[in-house]
Amino acid sequence: MIEIRFAVGDLATTSFAYSPLQEAVFSLRCLHDAARYPHHRPWLRRIRPRLETLDRELLTALVAPWLWVPDFLTPRPDRARPAFADELDRVRATPLEVVVADFRATYRTEDALPPVVARGLVEPAAFLTRIADALDAYWHTCLATDWWPRVQSILEADLAHRGRVLAEQGAGALLPGLDRRLTWTGSRLQLSTRDFLLQAPWADVSIAGRGMVLLPTLFARGAQPLIDPSRPPVLMYPARGRATLSETPPPVTDDALVRLLGRPRARLLLLLAEPASTTELAHRLHVTPGAVSQHLAVLYDAGLLSRTRSGRAVRYARTPLGDALCC
């Protein structure tokens, strides 16, 4: 059991964010154990040929067999929606002693270090550059174009849901609702470690005015803290709607909804069981954003969808009337 202690005022500085760099690094877990991440199998099948063009030996070694990663590879976001390039710049600026210490903490013993890591730590400056370059190439080759827009949509939907829970039910419902491992006592957040592959090297931490960031991820089977409790506290938790990553567009049928709305609009309404942006829907349907936007406007004007702006994107969700039509 890990206990995270909250003092008066710490809840006021607890916030949500998501991290494209974290999702990129955690996606490397699929290379170790694809069976743990069934919703990513279609993506894995698509990118396997591309992986052969990358520094695969190093990318695989960034994740230990028990799925820990060095903390410096997933820096705490400095805003709710950081850009991948900005986060990677922070990785490049990591103090070299931190790089060495984090790899040793991740792999626990010198003997467990993969050969590529053991060799790299002899020249940590060159090794850090190699790591950042490998992650940059991996992002642009395998993730940025079609994978990240879908992942980002899921993470945005999770944050929207958490905001509603906080507004309607309060922090006492929000925190334990992040994962079945979590229990909220009123001043302590307790995290069960019963099903951890390895036990965390610490069991108690105080927020102590440092604020906590809660990060949804598609690559955690349960809530997880950072390895090093001396750093600003971060808690990763499983994002809602992860299964939608492997969805294909619903089949077009001659049911009443199709006859009422037409096939394109019926398909869009069915896909919007979870909020999504125009770009995400276009990716999932393999059509242009302009085509999707026209149909969304009609569904919105008919009262079947609501929309909210999130940064530059507009996110659509079904209204109660839209839900009723899909039942």
C-alpha positions as CSV (number, residue, x, y, z in Angstrom):
1,M,0.0,0.0,0.0
2,I,1.2,3.5,-0.9
3,E,-0.2,6.5,1.0
4,I,-0.2,9.9,-0.5
5,R,-0.8,12.5,2.2
6,F,-2.7,15.7,1.5
7,A,-2.5,18.8,3.7
8,V,-5.1,21.6,3.9
9,G,-5.0,23.3,0.5
10,D,-3.3,20.5,-1.4
11,L,-6.5,19.5,-3.2
12,A,-6.7,23.1,-4.5
13,T,-3.4,22.6,-6.3
14,T,-4.2,19.2,-7.7
15,S,-4.8,19.3,-11.4
16,F,-5.2,17.2,-14.6
17,A,-3.0,17.1,-17.7
18,Y,-1.9,14.8,-20.4
19,S,1.4,14.3,-22.0
20,P,2.2,13.3,-25.6
21,L,5.8,12.4,-24.6
22,Q,4.5,10.1,-21.8
23,E,2.2,8.3,-24.2
24,A,5.0,7.9,-26.7
25,V,7.4,6.5,-24.1
26,F,4.7,4.2,-22.5
27,S,3.7,3.0,-26.0
28,L,7.1,1.2,-26.0
29,R,5.7,-1.1,-23.4
30,C,3.8,-2.8,-26.3
31,L,7.1,-3.9,-27.7
32,H,7.7,-5.9,-24.5
33,D,4.3,-7.4,-24.0
34,A,1.8,-6.7,-26.7
35,A,-0.8,-9.1,-25.1
36,R,-1.2,-6.6,-22.3
37,Y,-2.4,-3.9,-24.7
38,P,-4.9,-5.6,-27.1
39,H,-6.4,-2.3,-28.2
40,H,-3.1,-1.3,-29.7
41,R,-2.6,-4.4,-31.9
42,P,-4.0,-2.8,-35.1
43,W,-1.5,0.1,-34.6
44,L,1.3,-2.3,-33.9
45,R,0.7,-4.3,-37.0
46,R,0.8,-1.1,-39.1
47,I,4.1,0.2,-37.6
48,R,6.2,-3.0,-37.4
49,P,7.9,-2.4,-40.7
50,R,8.6,1.2,-39.8
51,L,10.2,0.1,-36.5
52,E,13.0,-1.6,-38.4
53,T,14.2,1.8,-39.7
54,L,14.6,3.1,-36.1
55,D,17.0,2.6,-33.2
56,R,14.9,-0.3,-32.0
57,E,17.5,-1.8,-29.6
58,L,17.6,1.5,-27.7
59,L,13.8,2.1,-27.8
60,T,13.1,-1.3,-26.4
61,A,15.7,-0.8,-23.6
62,L,14.0,2.3,-22.4
63,V,11.4,0.0,-20.7
64,A,12.4,-2.5,-18.1
65,P,10.9,-6.1,-18.3
66,W,8.6,-5.1,-15.4
67,L,7.4,-2.1,-17.5
68,W,9.1,0.7,-15.5
69,V,10.6,3.6,-17.4
70,P,13.2,6.1,-16.2
71,D,11.4,9.1,-14.7
72,F,13.3,11.7,-16.7
73,L,11.6,10.4,-19.9
74,T,8.2,11.4,-18.6
75,P,8.7,14.8,-17.0
76,R,5.8,16.3,-15.1
77,P,3.9,18.5,-17.6
78,D,4.3,22.2,-17.1
79,R,0.8,22.9,-18.5
80,A,-2.3,20.9,-19.2
81,R,-1.6,20.1,-22.9
82,P,2.1,20.4,-23.6
83,A,3.5,19.9,-27.1
84,F,5.7,16.9,-27.8
85,A,8.6,19.0,-29.1
86,D,8.6,21.1,-25.9
87,E,8.6,18.0,-23.7
88,L,11.4,16.5,-25.7
89,D,13.5,19.7,-25.2
90,R,13.1,19.2,-21.4
91,V,14.4,15.6,-21.8
92,R,17.4,16.9,-23.7
93,A,18.2,19.3,-20.8
94,T,18.1,16.5,-18.2
95,P,21.2,16.7,-15.9
96,L,23.4,13.8,-16.7
97,E,23.6,12.5,-13.1
98,V,19.8,12.2,-13.2
99,V,19.9,10.2,-16.4
100,V,22.3,7.7,-14.8
101,A,20.4,7.6,-11.5
102,D,17.1,7.1,-13.2
103,F,18.2,4.2,-15.3
104,R,19.7,2.5,-12.3
105,A,16.5,3.0,-10.3
106,T,14.5,1.6,-13.2
107,Y,16.6,-1.5,-13.6
108,R,17.4,-1.8,-9.9
109,T,20.8,-3.5,-10.3
110,E,23.8,-3.0,-12.5
111,D,23.6,-6.5,-13.8
112,A,20.0,-6.0,-15.0
113,L,21.0,-3.1,-17.3
114,P,20.7,-4.0,-21.0
115,P,24.0,-3.8,-22.9
116,V,23.0,-0.8,-24.9
117,V,22.2,1.1,-21.6
118,A,25.3,-0.1,-19.8
119,R,27.5,1.1,-22.8
120,G,25.6,4.4,-23.0
121,L,25.9,5.4,-19.4
122,V,29.7,5.4,-19.8
123,E,29.2,8.5,-22.0
124,P,25.9,9.9,-20.6
125,A,25.9,13.1,-22.7
126,A,26.1,11.3,-26.0
127,F,23.7,8.7,-24.7
128,L,21.1,11.3,-23.8
129,T,21.3,12.8,-27.3
130,R,20.9,9.4,-28.8
131,I,17.8,8.8,-26.6
132,A,16.1,12.1,-27.5
133,D,16.9,11.6,-31.2
134,A,15.5,8.0,-31.1
135,L,12.3,9.2,-29.5
136,D,11.9,12.1,-32.0
137,A,12.3,9.7,-34.9
138,Y,9.8,7.2,-33.3
139,W,7.2,10.0,-32.8
140,H,7.3,11.3,-36.3
141,T,7.6,7.8,-38.0
142,C,5.0,5.8,-35.9
143,L,2.8,8.1,-33.9
144,A,2.3,11.7,-34.9
145,T,0.2,11.3,-38.1
146,D,-2.6,8.8,-37.4
147,W,-2.1,7.4,-33.9
148,W,-1.8,10.6,-31.7
149,P,-5.0,12.3,-32.9
150,R,-7.0,9.3,-31.8
151,V,-5.1,9.0,-28.5
152,Q,-5.5,12.7,-27.9
153,S,-9.2,12.5,-28.4
154,I,-9.5,9.7,-25.8
155,L,-7.5,11.7,-23.3
156,E,-9.5,14.9,-23.9
157,A,-12.7,12.9,-23.3
158,D,-11.3,11.6,-20.1
159,L,-10.5,15.0,-18.8
160,A,-13.9,16.3,-19.8
161,H,-15.5,13.4,-17.8
162,R,-13.3,14.0,-14.7
163,G,-14.3,17.7,-14.8
164,R,-18.0,16.8,-14.7
165,V,-17.4,14.3,-11.8
166,L,-15.6,17.0,-9.8
167,A,-18.2,19.6,-10.5
168,E,-21.2,17.4,-9.7
169,Q,-19.8,15.0,-7.0
170,G,-16.6,16.6,-5.6
171,A,-13.1,15.4,-5.0
172,G,-14.3,12.5,-2.7
173,A,-15.9,10.9,-5.7
174,L,-13.3,12.0,-8.3
175,L,-10.1,10.5,-6.7
176,P,-11.2,7.0,-6.0
177,G,-13.0,7.0,-9.4
178,L,-9.7,7.2,-11.2
179,D,-8.9,3.5,-10.6
180,R,-10.1,0.6,-8.5
181,R,-6.7,0.6,-6.7
182,L,-7.4,4.0,-5.1
183,T,-9.2,4.8,-1.9
184,W,-9.8,8.3,-0.5
185,T,-9.9,8.7,3.3
186,G,-10.4,12.5,3.4
187,S,-6.8,13.4,3.8
188,R,-4.9,10.5,2.3
189,L,-5.1,8.8,-1.1
190,Q,-4.3,5.1,-0.6
191,L,-3.0,3.1,-3.6
192,S,-3.1,-0.7,-3.4
193,T,0.1,-2.3,-4.8
194,R,-1.2,-5.8,-4.5
195,D,-1.0,-6.5,-8.3
196,F,2.2,-4.5,-9.0
197,L,4.8,-6.5,-11.0
198,L,7.4,-5.1,-8.6
199,Q,6.7,-3.3,-5.4
200,A,7.5,0.5,-5.4
201,P,10.6,1.5,-3.5
202,W,8.6,3.7,-1.2
203,A,5.3,3.6,0.6
204,D,4.5,7.1,1.8
205,V,4.7,10.6,0.3
206,S,3.4,14.0,1.3
207,I,2.1,16.5,-1.3
208,A,3.4,19.2,1.1
209,G,2.3,22.1,-1.0
210,R,3.9,20.9,-4.2
211,G,0.7,20.2,-6.0
212,M,-0.2,16.9,-7.7
213,V,-0.7,16.3,-11.4
214,L,-3.1,13.5,-12.4
215,L,-2.3,12.1,-15.8
216,P,-4.5,9.8,-17.8
217,T,-2.7,7.2,-20.0
218,L,-3.6,4.4,-22.4
219,F,-0.8,2.3,-21.1
220,A,-1.4,1.7,-17.4
221,R,-3.5,-1.2,-16.2
222,G,-3.9,0.7,-12.9
223,A,-2.9,3.9,-11.1
224,Q,0.9,4.3,-10.9
225,P,3.1,6.9,-9.2
226,L,6.6,8.1,-10.2
227,I,9.5,5.8,-9.1
228,D,11.2,8.7,-7.2
229,P,8.9,10.2,-4.5
230,S,11.2,13.2,-4.0
231,R,10.1,14.7,-7.3
232,P,6.9,16.8,-7.7
233,P,4.1,14.2,-7.3
234,V,2.5,12.7,-10.4
235,L,-0.1,9.9,-10.5
236,M,-0.8,8.2,-13.8
237,Y,-4.1,6.4,-14.1
238,P,-5.9,4.4,-16.9
239,A,-7.8,6.7,-19.3
240,R,-11.5,6.0,-19.9
241,G,-12.4,4.8,-23.4
242,R,-9.1,3.0,-24.2
243,A,-11.0,0.3,-26.1
244,T,-12.2,2.8,-28.7
245,L,-8.6,3.0,-30.0
246,S,-9.1,-0.2,-31.9
247,E,-12.6,0.6,-33.1
248,T,-13.5,0.5,-36.8
249,P,-16.4,2.6,-38.1
250,P,-19.7,0.9,-37.3
251,P,-21.2,-1.0,-40.3
252,V,-23.8,0.9,-42.3
253,T,-27.2,-0.9,-42.0
254,D,-30.7,-0.1,-43.1
255,D,-32.0,0.4,-39.6
256,A,-34.3,3.2,-38.6
257,L,-31.5,5.5,-37.6
258,V,-29.9,5.3,-41.0
259,R,-33.2,5.9,-42.7
260,L,-33.8,8.9,-40.5
261,L,-30.5,10.6,-40.7
262,G,-28.7,9.1,-43.7
263,R,-25.7,6.9,-43.5
264,P,-22.9,9.4,-42.8
265,R,-24.8,11.2,-40.0
266,A,-26.0,8.0,-38.4
267,R,-22.4,6.7,-38.4
268,L,-21.1,10.0,-36.8
269,L,-23.8,9.9,-34.1
270,L,-22.9,6.3,-33.2
271,L,-19.2,7.2,-33.0
272,L,-19.9,10.1,-30.6
273,A,-20.7,7.9,-27.6
274,E,-17.5,9.6,-26.3
275,P,-16.6,13.2,-27.2
276,A,-14.4,13.7,-30.2
277,S,-13.1,16.4,-32.5
278,T,-13.7,16.8,-36.2
279,T,-10.1,15.7,-36.9
280,E,-10.4,12.6,-34.8
281,L,-13.7,11.6,-36.5
282,A,-12.2,12.2,-39.9
283,H,-9.3,9.9,-39.1
284,R,-11.6,7.2,-37.8
285,L,-13.9,7.4,-40.9
286,H,-11.1,7.9,-43.4
287,V,-12.7,11.0,-44.9
288,T,-11.8,14.7,-44.9
289,P,-12.4,17.0,-41.9
290,G,-14.5,19.2,-44.2
291,A,-16.9,16.4,-45.0
292,V,-17.3,15.5,-41.3
293,S,-17.7,19.2,-40.3
294,Q,-20.7,19.6,-42.6
295,H,-22.6,16.6,-41.1
296,L,-21.7,17.7,-37.5
297,A,-23.1,21.1,-38.2
298,V,-26.5,19.5,-39.2
299,L,-26.5,17.2,-36.2
300,Y,-25.7,20.1,-33.9
301,D,-28.4,22.3,-35.4
302,A,-30.9,19.5,-34.8
303,G,-30.1,19.3,-31.1
304,L,-28.4,15.9,-31.3
305,L,-24.9,17.1,-30.4
306,S,-23.3,19.6,-28.1
307,R,-19.9,21.2,-28.7
308,T,-17.2,22.7,-26.5
309,R,-13.9,24.3,-27.4
310,S,-10.7,22.8,-26.0
311,G,-7.7,24.9,-27.1
312,R,-7.9,25.0,-30.9
313,A,-10.2,22.0,-31.2
314,V,-13.9,21.9,-31.0
315,R,-15.2,18.7,-29.4
316,Y,-18.6,17.2,-30.1
317,A,-20.7,14.9,-27.8
318,R,-24.1,13.5,-28.0
319,T,-26.9,15.3,-26.2
320,P,-29.5,13.3,-24.2
321,L,-31.7,13.4,-27.4
322,G,-28.8,12.0,-29.4
323,D,-28.3,9.3,-26.9
324,A,-32.0,8.4,-27.0
325,L,-31.8,8.0,-30.8
326,C,-28.9,5.6,-30.5
327,C,-30.5,3.3,-28.0
